[in-house]
Amino acid sequence: MFTSKARNYITKILVDCMFFGGIAACIALPFIMPWLLRFIGHSADVRLVYTVILLTSGIAAVYIVYQLKRMFKTLVGGNPFVAENVTALRHSAVASAVIAAVYLVRLFMWFTIAAAIIVVIFALLSLFSLTLKDLFKQAVAYKEETDWTV
């Protein structure tokens, strides 16, 4: 099977940067929140709500990237159709649904077009991940069946 080593290496670097950058952003968020609120012109009384929204969605996003890292290892290893990837896709779907739910609640507090778009995107991502999970689950079953017949 043909694989592009350069493409895989670049993708791994980008995923690692997103993962560690996301962790750093989640850790730094409570400390930079006062400056961020002043920058966008909000009062300090919404600091806790904004921090909870951003931290919850940030942690869920980092978790999605972590699941992507796990799946990428099996792809580079040459065996992507394994049960671990089915589980990773299901976990990614749940994390995406959490982000969509958090921003759906946010819509009722402060409606913005961006928040509405985030709800739609992550709801679709959740459904897409569940569809891919079912696809991978079927591929794993076919693979195991052919492994037993050979």
N, C-alpha and C positions, 0 to 999 in steps of 0.2 A: 504494500500500500504506500502511495506517495504522500509524504508529509514535507512541509516547508519548515526547515529548522529555524531559519531567520524569522519567519512570521510567528512561529511558536515562541521564540525567545523574546521578540518585541512585545507580543501579547502578554507573556508572563511578567515582563517588567512593568507594563502598564497596569495590569491587575494588582501587582504588588504595591505600586505607587498609590493606586486608589485605596487599597486596603489600609496601608499604614497612614496615608494622608487622612482617611476617614477617622481612624482611631485618634490621630492628633487633633483633628477638628472637634471631635466629641469631647476630648479631655480639655481643650482650650475654651470651649463654648461658654461655660459658666464665668470664666474670667474676662472674656471679651464682650460679654453681653451688654454691660453698661455702655461701653463705647459704641457698640452696634446700634443700640436704641437711640442714643444721642444722634448718631449719624443719619438714621432714617427718620428722626423727628418724633419718636414716641416717648411718652412719659415713663418713668421708672416703675409705675404701678402695674404695668403689664409684663414686667421682667420675668416673673416666675412662669407665667403662662407661655410666653414665647420660648423660654428655656426648656420647658417640658415638651413643647411641640417639636422644637428643633432637635433636642437630645433624643427623644423617642424615635423620630424618623431617621436621625443620623445613626443610631445604634442598629435599627432595622436595615438600613442601607449597607452598613458595614457587614452585617450578617449575610446579606445577599451576596456581597462580593466574596466573603469567606466561603460560601457554598460554591460560588463560581470557581474559586481557587481549587477546591476539592475536586470539582468536576474536571477542571483543566488538567490536573495530575493524571487522571485516568485516560484522558484523551492523548496526552503526550506519551503515556505508557503503552498506547496502542490498543487499549481495551475499554472503550467508552460505554459499552452496553453492559453495565453491572448494576446490581441492586442499590449500591451506595449512591449512584447518580439519580435513581428514582427518588430516594429519600431526600437528597439535596434539592431536587426540583420541588418536591412537596414543601420543604422548609422555606425555600425561596418564595413560593406562592403565599405561604402564611405571612412571611415578613412583608411582602408587597401589599397584602390585604391590610396589615397593620398600618402601613404608611397611608394607604387610601382612607382608612377609617379615621386616623388622626387628623388628616386634612379635611375630611368630611365634617368632623366636629368643629374644626377651625372655621369652616365656611359659615357656620351658624353664628360664630362670634364676630369674625371680620371677613366679610365677603370680598374676595379678589378674584379676578380672572385667572391669575397664576395658580391659586389654590384649587380652583375648579379644574384646571388642566392637570394638575398633579393628581387629583382624585381619579380622573378618567384614565390617565396614563398608568397609574399603579394598579387600578382595578383591572385594566386590560392585561397588564404584566402578570398579575396573579392568575387570571384565566389562561393566559398563554403558557405559564409555567405548569399549570395543572394539565393542560393538553399535552405539553411535552413530556410530562411525567407519565401519562398514560401511554404515549408513544414509546418511551424508553422501557416502560414496564413490559409492553408487548415484545419489543426487540430483545429484552433479556430472556423472556420466555422462549422465543424462537431460537435464540443462541444456545440456551441450555438444552433445548430439545435436540438441536443438531449436534451438540457436543456429546450427547448420549448415544446418538445413532451412528456416529463415526467410530 
